[in-house]
Amino acid sequence: MKAVSLTFAALLLLPVSSLVADEAQEASWQSRLDRVTSMQEEAGQREKAAAAEFERQNLACQKKFLVNACVDKARQANIAETRAIRRLRIDAAEIERAVKREQLVARDAQAAAERAAREQSLPERQRLRGEDVQVLERERQQRLEEKAQKAEEGARRKAE
């Protein structure tokens, strides 16, 4: 049983050593995801501001002599701002996808390392399991022998 404990302790220590290196990567991922969130919030604010500005300019154009030219100019400015906002959202989405991809690769690597550790410890675990089965079988045989002895004693007492 002591060997089983040592084997499982070794298996548990393997991921801990890799966790130290992963903490820095986790912090990097989190900072980039925070940046994505702030970029998305900024895009939302800029979008609202652009819509409000376009509406304000459109109303102001209605008071001018050349209404259509003024509205076209306001629309072009709104389109330019909308494209900049769209580019910001696309950049945020690219960063988020990159982080998610890196997290997936890290999870796959962690799973592969754990799988390799389990496969490496498999012969030892099978040997220990075999020993445990033998111990349990011996204990079962002892109990059966004790029961048989008690049954013989009971039969002898009955016969007397």
C-alpha positions as CSV (number, residue, x, y, z in Angstrom):
1,M,0.0,0.0,0.0
2,K,2.9,2.3,0.7
3,A,4.2,1.9,-2.9
4,V,0.7,2.8,-4.2
5,S,0.8,6.1,-2.2
6,L,4.2,7.0,-3.5
7,T,3.2,6.3,-7.1
8,F,0.1,8.4,-6.8
9,A,2.0,11.2,-5.0
10,A,4.5,11.2,-7.9
11,L,1.6,11.5,-10.4
12,L,0.1,14.4,-8.4
13,L,3.4,16.3,-8.3
14,L,3.8,16.1,-12.1
15,P,1.1,18.6,-12.9
16,V,2.1,20.9,-10.1
17,S,5.5,21.6,-11.6
18,S,3.8,22.5,-14.9
19,L,1.3,24.7,-13.1
20,V,4.0,27.1,-12.1
21,A,4.9,27.8,-15.7
22,D,1.2,28.0,-16.6
23,E,0.5,30.8,-14.1
24,A,2.4,33.3,-16.2
25,Q,0.6,32.1,-19.3
26,E,-2.7,32.3,-17.5
27,A,-1.9,35.9,-16.5
28,S,-1.0,36.7,-20.1
29,W,-4.3,35.2,-21.4
30,Q,-6.3,37.0,-18.8
31,S,-4.6,40.4,-19.6
32,R,-5.3,39.9,-23.3
33,L,-8.9,38.9,-22.6
34,D,-9.3,42.0,-20.4
35,R,-7.9,44.0,-23.3
36,V,-10.5,42.4,-25.6
37,T,-13.3,43.3,-23.2
38,S,-12.1,46.9,-23.0
39,M,-11.8,47.1,-26.8
40,Q,-15.3,45.8,-27.2
41,E,-16.6,48.3,-24.7
42,E,-14.8,51.1,-26.5
43,A,-16.3,50.0,-29.8
44,G,-19.8,50.0,-28.3
45,Q,-19.2,53.5,-26.8
46,R,-17.8,54.8,-30.1
47,E,-20.7,53.2,-32.0
48,K,-23.2,55.0,-29.8
49,A,-21.3,58.3,-30.1
50,A,-21.1,57.9,-33.9
51,A,-24.9,57.3,-34.2
52,A,-25.6,60.3,-32.0
53,E,-23.2,62.5,-33.9
54,F,-24.7,61.4,-37.3
55,E,-28.2,62.1,-36.0
56,R,-27.0,65.5,-34.7
57,Q,-25.4,66.4,-38.0
58,N,-28.4,65.1,-40.0
59,L,-30.7,67.4,-38.0
60,A,-28.3,70.3,-38.5
61,C,-28.2,69.6,-42.2
62,Q,-32.0,70.0,-42.4
63,K,-31.5,73.7,-41.7
64,K,-29.0,74.3,-44.5
65,F,-29.6,75.3,-48.1
66,L,-27.8,72.3,-49.6
67,V,-29.4,69.5,-47.5
68,N,-28.3,66.5,-49.6
69,A,-24.7,67.5,-49.8
70,C,-24.5,68.1,-46.1
71,V,-26.3,64.7,-45.4
72,D,-23.9,62.9,-47.8
73,K,-20.9,64.5,-46.0
74,A,-22.3,63.4,-42.6
75,R,-23.0,59.9,-43.9
76,Q,-19.4,59.6,-45.3
77,A,-18.1,60.6,-41.9
78,N,-20.4,58.1,-40.2
79,I,-19.3,55.4,-42.6
80,A,-15.6,56.1,-41.9
81,E,-16.2,56.0,-38.1
82,T,-18.2,52.8,-38.5
83,R,-15.4,51.2,-40.5
84,A,-12.9,52.1,-37.7
85,I,-15.2,50.6,-35.1
86,R,-15.7,47.5,-37.2
87,R,-11.8,47.2,-37.5
88,L,-11.6,47.6,-33.7
89,R,-14.1,44.8,-33.2
90,I,-12.3,42.5,-35.7
91,D,-9.0,43.1,-33.9
92,A,-10.6,42.3,-30.6
93,A,-12.1,39.1,-32.0
94,E,-8.7,38.1,-33.5
95,I,-7.0,38.5,-30.1
96,E,-9.8,36.5,-28.4
97,R,-9.6,33.7,-31.0
98,A,-5.8,33.6,-30.6
99,V,-6.1,33.3,-26.8
100,K,-8.8,30.5,-27.1
101,R,-6.5,28.7,-29.6
102,E,-3.6,28.9,-27.2
103,Q,-5.7,27.7,-24.3
104,L,-6.9,24.7,-26.4
105,V,-3.3,23.8,-27.3
106,A,-2.3,24.1,-23.7
107,R,-5.2,21.9,-22.6
108,D,-4.3,19.3,-25.2
109,A,-0.7,19.4,-24.1
110,Q,-1.7,19.0,-20.5
111,A,-4.0,16.0,-21.3
112,A,-1.2,14.4,-23.4
113,A,1.3,14.8,-20.5
114,E,-1.2,13.3,-18.1
115,R,-2.0,10.5,-20.5
116,A,1.7,9.8,-20.9
117,A,2.3,9.8,-17.1
118,R,-0.7,7.4,-16.7
119,E,0.7,5.1,-19.4
120,Q,4.1,5.2,-17.9
121,S,2.8,4.3,-14.5
122,L,0.5,1.6,-15.9
123,P,2.9,-1.4,-15.4
124,E,3.6,-0.3,-11.8
125,R,-0.1,0.2,-11.1
126,Q,-0.9,-3.2,-12.6
127,R,1.8,-4.8,-10.5
128,L,0.5,-3.1,-7.4
129,R,-3.1,-4.1,-8.3
130,G,-2.0,-7.7,-8.8
131,E,-0.3,-7.6,-5.3
132,D,-3.5,-6.1,-3.8
133,V,-5.6,-8.8,-5.5
134,Q,-3.3,-11.5,-4.1
135,V,-3.5,-10.0,-0.6
136,L,-7.3,-9.8,-0.8
137,E,-7.4,-13.4,-2.1
138,R,-5.2,-14.6,0.8
139,E,-7.5,-12.8,3.3
140,R,-10.6,-14.3,1.7
141,Q,-9.0,-17.8,1.9
142,Q,-8.2,-17.2,5.6
143,R,-11.8,-16.2,6.3
144,L,-13.0,-19.3,4.4
145,E,-10.7,-21.5,6.4
146,E,-11.8,-19.9,9.7
147,K,-15.4,-20.4,8.8
148,A,-14.7,-24.0,7.9
149,Q,-13.0,-24.5,11.2
150,K,-15.9,-23.0,13.1
151,A,-18.3,-25.1,11.1
152,E,-16.3,-28.2,12.1
153,E,-16.2,-27.2,15.7
154,G,-20.0,-26.6,15.6
155,A,-20.6,-30.0,14.0
156,R,-18.3,-31.6,16.7
157,R,-20.2,-29.9,19.5
158,K,-23.5,-31.0,18.0
159,A,-22.2,-34.5,17.7
160,E,-21.2,-34.5,21.3
